[in-house]
């Protein structure tokens, strides 16, 4: 491969990796939000009316 072609391939691979990591992070964040909501439903006495956790 020549220089410009190699650079384009490296850039494309970097973009694919970044998109994959972003999707994985987004899925993990959604799972965490669902778990927090489930905890709030299961233990309503631990949260105030705004949904904030009572210390």
Beta strands, then each sheet from edge to edge (+ up, - down):
end
